[in-house]
Amino acid sequence: MATAAGELPRAARGKKQEDVGQIPQWKLMVRRFRQSKLSVAALFVLGVMYLFMILGDFIAPYQHDVLDSNNPFAPPTQIVWGPDGPGIYGLKQELDQEKFQWVYTIDTSTIYPIRFFVQGYEYRFLGFVPSKLHLFGVEAPPDVNARIFLWGADKEGRDLFSRVLKGSQVSLTLGFFGVFLFVIIGSIVGTASGYFGGVLDNLIQRIIELIRSFPDLPLYMALAAALPLNVSITVRYFLITVVIAVIGWTGLAREVRGKVLAFRGADYTAAAIAAGAGHWHVITHHLIPNAMSHIVVVAMLAIPGSIGLETALSFLGLGILPPAVSWGILLRDAQTVQAVVTYPWLLIPVILLIITVLSFNLLGDGVRDAVDPYA
Amino acid sequence: METARKNGKSDDILLEVKGLKKHFPIQSGFLRRVTGYVKAVDGIDFYIKKGETLGLVGESGCGKSTTGRTILRLLDPTAGEIVFDDPNIGKVDLAKLKRSQLKQVRPNMQIIFQDPFSSLNPRLTVGQIVGEPLAIQGVASGQALKDRVAELLQEVGIRPENMTRYPHAFSGGQRQRIGIARALALNPKLIVCDEPVSALDVSIQAQVLNLLEDLQSKYDLTYLFVAHDLSVVEHISDRVAVMYVGYIVEMADTDSLYYHPKHPYTEALLAAIPKPDPRRRTRPVKLPGDVPSPANPPSGCYFHPRCRYAKDICKAERPPLRDIGNEHWVACHFAEELQLQGVTRLSEIPVIELPRRQAPAPAPTAATPA
């Protein structure tokens, strides 16, 4: 019995080793990645966040930009259990004459039930299908102030939960596309620089040094300030992506150049040239595939920085502009100590930002370990 | 070269290298100005006849590998001619061809590398690696490509089922076989073997060498065999060329080079071959000093500072590589006069009686199958 139990795991391990040579490298990487529990957890967290982002309009109970003078700085709504399942109480709004603040008192006389899959404002599901269906909503007569603010409301009475969901559509994607763009630029320029060498290499490296010698923040600010203001949200979104990419590519281009230099001198590249391969074949079959794992890691680790950068620019008023929302815009409401002390729920976007950046970093670490499965 | 041509053997010559030079610029300073050259290959002449194996030996850094790679135009030569007798085009000077023109000649000259680990792309399967030359040249595709790859793998002793595996699943010897299969793919005439067994275990070395010999007789291949292991070179080569600091100092058929060396450097190299029998320890010919830097070689004969036979003329004049009879080429002013020590023939070694403590040792012939 003891021997059988002792041999079983060894046999299983042997089986795992056996197919190592047969499966493609990316499968090995997936296998290695799974061993890092923290990274898998981070991937799960990010998956949930991106799911919420995609389904944002469906999940959000209210429109992100509709003002409600009855509920400025309304606190997160307390959910109670009523006769028809979960529900909320109505709110009574009073002005505190001394502090000059709105004070809300809960009217416990009636419970307004929370209903699921209700009709609400109209939106386009996934950007295409027109729909009015929402995950949840409160059933209440129009003259009663009973709105559900899961994460409270801002100074205009807008639902923070809906605004965070809407803002994630900018904050979680803009950094992503920025990185995507600079990965493409950086890979192409880096490969050209490393592979062809000579004058071209020298020129590219000097340009990179020039760009990198500028202090980062003023350069971003100058670039962002140069963007036209009277353009649509989509165009501005795209332009900010470009701003992030314009500076971000330099580091990647250098690293890709170094990798390409090493792979160019490898014997398998020489073998391909000896067989008559042209530049294109060498680059696409030997240089890029080998540099790819490195590029992926750099990209993964650059995404959190890029997301933070977009937030910073929007916070400073240089990125996305109101009425569009991003997490950076939401954070502008939490600028003052007074706001933070009195209305702490305004800091929820910060918590989400921290979770996102942390998760991307953990994911990046896992990917970095996984791309070298033989190590 | 002249003698070969005079003897009317010009047709037998597959590759003739004349005055080949490969200098690498040394750049220094902020403006990366060229301040000198590493003369890795400094004007060498040799020829390889069809179907033979020319061993190219020398110390580390003497330019052996650079020579091999320059011949294949993996490096561009600084000067000289590389005349290759292409079966389709006829004699061409590879040194003058452009990249696009080279593509036609390339299938006939391939290379096997020293390092079985860096010579196979870890991202490609064995099938893709071996099939790559075929795909590049557009020789075969689809099922025909697969069949050819399977055939090649079988030829080098790898089971064709392994086609879908990745290089890291194979041992060093197997990887080297895969590299050989890739070199064979385009049916080349000349294969440059760049230290193909140096990175392998001794037992695996023998297997790979035997494979190379079998393939040579089967496909009528010609090898330029670059190595630093003199026993390996003796085993596989028909003729041997000895290099010293970017220059060929001696070239002759294997027997006369090993048993009757004419260059003092060859003598020193041969004396350094380790002898497996401790009772036959010899005192190696001591070479004073170090190998000179190819960036700053000495005057005259490059070997003169370390040569115990050196005279005044050696400091002043660089001896040309000349034929002293029977295609024995030497670059030494005193090649005819010197009486140099080669290796001892196996038959000349006195048989020593073993002590009778134990059963008689097995017959020596059984130990090394051909």
Boltz contact constraints between the chains, C-beta under 6 A:
constraints:
  - contact:
      token1: [A, 21]
      token2: [B, 165]
      max_distance: 6.0
  - contact:
      token1: [A, 21]
      token2: [B, 166]
      max_distance: 6.0
  - contact:
      token1: [A, 21]
      token2: [B, 169]
      max_distance: 6.0
  - contact:
      token1: [A, 22]
      token2: [B, 165]
      max_distance: 6.0
  - contact:
      token1: [A, 266]
      token2: [B, 118]
      max_distance: 6.0
  - contact:
      token1: [A, 267]
      token2: [B, 113]
      max_distance: 6.0
  - contact:
      token1: [A, 267]
      token2: [B, 118]
      max_distance: 6.0
  - contact:
      token1: [A, 267]
      token2: [B, 119]
      max_distance: 6.0
  - contact:
      token1: [A, 268]
      token2: [B, 119]
      max_distance: 6.0
  - contact:
      token1: [A, 268]
      token2: [B, 120]
      max_distance: 6.0
  - contact:
      token1: [A, 268]
      token2: [B, 121]
      max_distance: 6.0
  - contact:
      token1: [A, 270]
      token2: [B, 74]
      max_distance: 6.0
  - contact:
      token1: [A, 273]
      token2: [B, 74]
      max_distance: 6.0
  - contact:
      token1: [A, 274]
      token2: [B, 72]
      max_distance: 6.0
  - contact:
      token1: [A, 274]
      token2: [B, 110]
      max_distance: 6.0
  - contact:
      token1: [A, 274]
      token2: [B, 111]
      max_distance: 6.0
  - contact:
      token1: [A, 275]
      token2: [B, 133]
      max_distance: 6.0
  - contact:
      token1: [A, 275]
      token2: [B, 136]
      max_distance: 6.0
  - contact:
      token1: [A, 276]
      token2: [B, 103]
      max_distance: 6.0
  - contact:
      token1: [A, 276]
      token2: [B, 106]
      max_distance: 6.0
  - contact:
      token1: [A, 276]
      token2: [B, 136]
      max_distance: 6.0
  - contact:
      token1: [A, 276]
      token2: [B, 137]
      max_distance: 6.0
  - contact:
      token1: [A, 277]
      token2: [B, 136]
      max_distance: 6.0
  - contact:
      token1: [A, 286]
      token2: [B, 121]
      max_distance: 6.0
  - contact:
      token1: [A, 289]
      token2: [B, 123]
      max_distance: 6.0
  - contact:
      token1: [A, 290]
      token2: [B, 123]
      max_distance: 6.0
